[in-house]
Amino acid sequence: MTDRMDQPGRPSPVPEPSAPEPSGVDLARVALRAAKEQARARGAAAQQKKQARRGGLRSGARADGRDPLPLGAAINRLITERGWETPAAVGGVMGRWPQMVGPEVAQHCEPQRYDEDARVLTVRCDSTAWATQLRLLAPQLVARLNADLGQGTVKMIKVLGPGGPPRRYGPLRSPGSTGPGDTYG
């Protein structure tokens, strides 16, 4: 049995049913769906704006700025954010001073301060002989510090001699006397 539609060239005598006219309820459902989609789109856009103002995601499975950090990571982040990389590195060198210069030099010479603007490391020695020795070693020490900290971090080492004991004024002192020399004691 052959259907009339299978034969080419012959029109089908049965008219196809046309789509029924949508009723008021159907039109209301379509309008409601469109309104819901528009509201979702507006809500998503407002949520994106709010997250952008807050700096990104605020909760959920993804990492954000409020997540707890290990102490070392938190300190490193703080140092980087504040621009304290060079002073922190120099402070680390001051803590490792005996390893940098050797135990004998470290016993007689101690780093006092670092001037970040002038890039000068100030070192105080306990005698003039050690101050002279450190002045002779200063170029090699600057090269070693710059290799460890980064080129140009330390331009110069300022070597200070001993401070000496404080001046004492009293009946047994002659006026204007400077007191004992730098190797007192």
Long-range contacts (C-beta under 8 A, 24 or more apart in sequence): 86-116, 86-149, 86-150, 86-153, 87-114, 87-116, 89-149, 89-150, 89-153, 90-114, 90-116, 90-121, 90-149, 90-153, 90-154, 93-145, 93-148, 93-149, 100-141, 100-144, 100-145, 100-148, 101-137, 101-141, 105-130, 105-133, 105-134, 105-137, 109-134, 109-159, 112-160, 114-154, 118-155, 118-156, 119-152, 119-153, 119-154, 119-155, 119-156, 120-154, 120-155, 120-156, 120-157, 120-158, 121-145, 121-154, 121-156, 121-157, 121-158, 122-157, 122-158, 122-160, 123-157, 123-158, 123-159, 123-160, 124-160, 124-161, 124-162, 124-163, 125-159, 125-160, 125-161, 125-162, 126-162, 127-161, 127-162, 127-182, 127-183, 128-161, 128-162, 128-182, 128-183, 131-159, 131-160, 131-161, 131-162, 134-159, 135-159
